Amino acid sequence: MLLDDVTKPIFVYDEGEVVGYAFCQITEAKDDRLLQDRKSLYIDDLCVDEAVRGRHIGKALFDFVCGYAKSIGCHAVTLNVWAGNDAALHFYQSMGMVPQKTGMEIGINND
């Protein structure tokens, strides 16, 4: 069950009902021949109910996730933002995040 997996913490912002959440995953490279030892917390999904956006709930969740990551010895917090989601990109940049890499694709027509 997802709620029992300690490597996939879930954080919620509750105001009598859940109005925001962050689904995360702890990733760790250790004793790898090619990679430096590194522990990070990946934000798989951070969402705030549209009805309460603008009240800094996303910032509160993001700050909490970063504090949690620090408390468990992570080197970084990472996430992906879909191309074209300019609002999310701006939000994460305002939180101090910077690009780590660019993923690209080309569609293949299978006719």
C-alpha positions as CSV (number, residue, x, y, z in Angstrom):
1,M,0.0,0.0,0.0
2,L,1.3,3.4,-1.0
3,L,0.7,4.9,2.5
4,D,2.9,2.2,4.1
5,D,5.9,2.9,1.8
6,V,8.4,4.9,3.8
7,T,10.4,5.8,0.6
8,K,7.3,7.6,-0.8
9,P,6.2,10.1,1.8
10,I,2.9,12.0,1.2
11,F,2.3,15.4,2.8
12,V,-1.0,17.2,3.0
13,Y,-2.2,20.7,3.8
14,D,-5.4,20.3,5.8
15,E,-8.0,23.0,6.6
16,G,-10.7,20.7,7.8
17,E,-10.3,19.0,4.4
18,V,-7.3,18.4,2.3
19,V,-6.6,21.4,0.0
20,G,-3.1,20.6,-1.1
21,Y,-0.7,17.7,-1.2
22,A,2.8,16.7,-2.2
23,F,3.6,13.1,-3.3
24,C,7.3,12.5,-3.0
25,Q,9.9,9.7,-3.4
26,I,13.2,9.3,-1.8
27,T,15.9,8.4,-4.3
28,E,19.4,7.3,-3.3
29,A,22.5,6.3,-5.2
30,K,24.9,4.5,-2.9
31,D,28.1,2.5,-3.6
32,D,27.4,2.8,-7.3
33,R,30.4,2.4,-9.7
34,L,29.3,5.3,-11.8
35,L,27.5,7.7,-9.5
36,Q,28.5,9.6,-6.4
37,D,26.6,8.8,-3.2
38,R,23.6,11.1,-3.2
39,K,20.2,11.1,-1.6
40,S,17.5,13.3,-2.9
41,L,13.8,13.8,-2.5
42,Y,11.8,13.9,-5.7
43,I,8.4,15.7,-5.8
44,D,6.3,13.5,-8.0
45,D,3.2,15.8,-7.7
46,L,2.5,19.0,-5.7
47,C,-1.1,20.2,-6.1
48,V,-3.2,22.9,-4.5
49,D,-7.0,23.1,-4.9
50,E,-7.9,25.8,-7.4
51,A,-10.4,27.3,-4.9
52,V,-7.6,28.2,-2.5
53,R,-4.7,29.1,-4.8
54,G,-3.1,32.4,-4.1
55,R,-3.0,31.8,-0.3
56,H,0.6,30.5,-0.3
57,I,-0.4,26.9,0.4
58,G,1.9,25.7,-2.4
59,K,4.8,27.6,-0.8
60,A,4.0,26.2,2.6
61,L,3.9,22.6,1.2
62,F,7.1,23.2,-0.8
63,D,8.9,24.6,2.3
64,F,7.8,21.7,4.4
65,V,9.0,19.2,1.8
66,C,12.4,21.0,1.7
67,G,12.6,20.9,5.5
68,Y,11.8,17.2,5.6
69,A,14.4,16.5,2.9
70,K,17.0,18.3,5.0
71,S,16.0,16.4,8.1
72,I,16.6,13.1,6.4
73,G,20.0,14.0,5.0
74,C,19.0,14.7,1.3
75,H,21.4,16.7,-0.9
76,A,18.6,18.1,-3.1
77,V,14.9,18.3,-3.8
78,T,14.1,17.6,-7.5
79,L,11.0,17.5,-9.7
80,N,9.9,17.7,-13.3
81,V,7.8,20.5,-14.9
82,W,5.9,19.8,-18.2
83,A,6.8,22.1,-21.1
84,G,4.1,24.7,-21.5
85,N,3.2,24.7,-17.8
86,D,4.5,28.2,-17.3
87,A,2.6,28.9,-14.0
88,A,4.3,25.9,-12.4
89,L,7.7,26.8,-13.9
90,H,7.4,30.3,-12.5
91,F,6.3,29.0,-9.1
92,Y,9.2,26.7,-8.7
93,Q,11.7,29.3,-10.0
94,S,10.3,31.7,-7.3
95,M,11.0,28.9,-4.8
96,G,14.7,29.1,-5.9
97,M,14.7,26.0,-8.1
98,V,16.9,26.0,-11.2
99,P,17.0,23.8,-14.3
100,Q,18.9,20.5,-13.8
101,K,18.4,19.0,-17.3
102,T,16.1,19.2,-20.3
103,G,14.1,16.1,-21.4
104,M,13.2,16.0,-25.1
105,E,11.2,13.7,-27.3
106,I,10.0,13.2,-30.9
107,G,6.7,11.5,-31.7
108,I,6.8,8.5,-33.9
109,N,4.0,7.8,-36.3
110,N,3.2,4.1,-36.4
111,D,1.0,4.0,-39.5
